[in-house]
């Protein structure tokens, strides 16, 4: 975590890490470099011709295919919280509009809900692994941006953490978080030099 996550704070993470480390023995270890999105899947998404729905559909597809790799019996179900799905898709909207967006995809025959009212899982119906592989996704932190990059958007991968971030100018090399971390580190280094020079 220290090496790979710039915002790592042991106080915030120790309980979670211990919890999952304790459960780890129950599950088979899976090494997954990423998932392929196929030509037919991308065509289904781009045919929506709606920027918000396309990002939502792409995010749901990536999550479903990831979960299918983790469990061969998953059958393209997604059980993430709505808020997490929309955050990954980079869609800001109200709780009411979230339900409307899901329902729009359902009416188009792309999603199905669980039969139990208490079960909020969503089944993605447009997974097509038989079609030609077209886009490889290895980073799931910014799925909405991954789709916009595929569509020709202007993005860079942070030189430190590798996260996808918008290119606001040609000199940008870091995401906002790593840029702030680097600035703090430089400030600390400068203060250290000043203190040494005074001694």
N, C-alpha and C positions, 0 to 999 in steps of 0.2 A: 504493500500500500504506500509506504514512504517513497519508494522508487517510482511508482507509476501514477500516483494521484497527488497532484500538487497541493490540494486543499486538505490533505489527510491530517486529522486531529485524533490522536489516540483516545481521548476522552469521549468523543462522539462515536467511535467505531468499536471499542473493545467489547462491549456487550453483544453487538451483532456478530462480530467475528467469532467470539466464543460460542454463541448459539449455533451458528452454521458449522463450525468445526466439530462440535459435539454430535451433530446429525450426519456428518459427512460419511461415516462408516456404513450408513444404511443404503447409500446410493452408489451405483456404478459410475466411475469417473469417465467423463466424456470430453474429448478434446475436439473442438470445433473451430475451424478457421473462419467460417462464415457461411453464408447461404447464397445460392444462385437464384436470381429472378429471371424468369423465362420471357421469351418474345410474346407469347400469347397473354401472359399475365400483365405485362406492360401495356399491351394493346387494350386489354379490358380496362385498365386504369386510365389511360390517356383518352379513351373513347368517352369517358365521363364528361370531358370538356368543362370541368369546373375545378379551379385551382385548389380550393379547400377540400372538396371531396376526393380529389386525386391524391393529395397528401395523406388524408385519412385512410383511404383504401390501400395505399402503398405501405403505410405503417402497420396496419392490421395484417397485411400479407406477410411482411417481414417477421412479425411476431408469431404468426401461425406457423410459418415454415421453420422458424427457430425451434418452436415447441415440438413440431413434428420430428425434428432431428433428435431432440432430447428424449422423446417418447414415441416410438413407432405406432402406438395405439391412440395417439392424441387426436387424429382425424381433423386437423386444422382448427382446433378450438383455441380461443384466446381468453385468458382469465385475468388480464391486467385491469387495474382500476381505470375508469374512464379518464380521470385527471391525468394519469400517467400516459395513457395512449395519446391524448391531445397534446400533452407537453412534448412527447417524442415527435409528434407530427408537426410541431411548431404552429399550432392553431390555438388562438386565443378566442374563447367564446364563453357564453353563459351556460349554466347547467341545462337549461331548457333547450338551448340550441344544440347541445351535444346529442341529446335524444333525437332531435329532428334530423341531424346529420346521419346518425346510425340508421334511422328509419328510412331515409332517402336511399341508402345503400341496400337496405332490406327490400324495399319496394322494387328495386332494379334486379332483384334475385341474386345479389352478391353476398348477402349475410343471412344467417338464421340465428334466432335466439334459442336458448335452452327452454325446454317445456315447463320446467318448474319455475314458478314466479319468483321464488327466493334465489334462483340461480341466475346470475347476471353475465354468465359466459356468452361469448359470441363465436359462432362457427363461420369461418371464411370459406365461401363456396367457389372461388375462382382460382384456387391453387391448381396449377397445370404443370407438373414436373416432366411431362412427356414432350413438351415443346422445347425449342432450342434455348440453351443458356445464353443470356444477354448481359446481365448486370450482376456483379459479385458484390455483396454487402458483407463487410467484415467488422464494421463499427456500428453499434446500435444506439449510440448516444444521441445522435441528431438525425433521425430517420427522415423527417420532413426536409431537412437540408440535403440529405443524400438524394432524395427525389428531385429537388430543385436543381442540384448539380447535374444530374442526369439530363434534365430538361434544358441545360445550357446556362444555368445561373452562375454568378461570379462568387466563388468561394475559395478558401485555402484551407489546408490542414495545418493546424498549429505546429510550429517547429518543436515545441516541448512535449505536449500531451497528445498531439495527433487529432484532436477533435476538429470537426468541420466548423468553420466560422465564416461569416460574410466578409468578402474582400471590400473594404471601404476605400482603400487606396493601394497603390502598387508597392508601397514600402511595408505594408503590414505582414508580419511573420508569425504573430502569436494571437491566441484567443484573448479575450478580455481578462480572464482569470490569471492566465500565465503571464500576461503583460504586467498586471498589477503585482504578481509575485516577484517577477524579475526586477521591477522598479523598487520594491521593498528591499530585495537582496542588495541591489546597487546602493541604496540609501544606507543600509546597515554596514556595507563594506566601506563606504565613504566615511561614515561616523567612526568606524574602527581605525581608519587611517588618520583621521583628525586627532583622535584620542592618543594614538601612538606618537604623533608628532609633538604633542603637548608634553609628553612625559620626558 
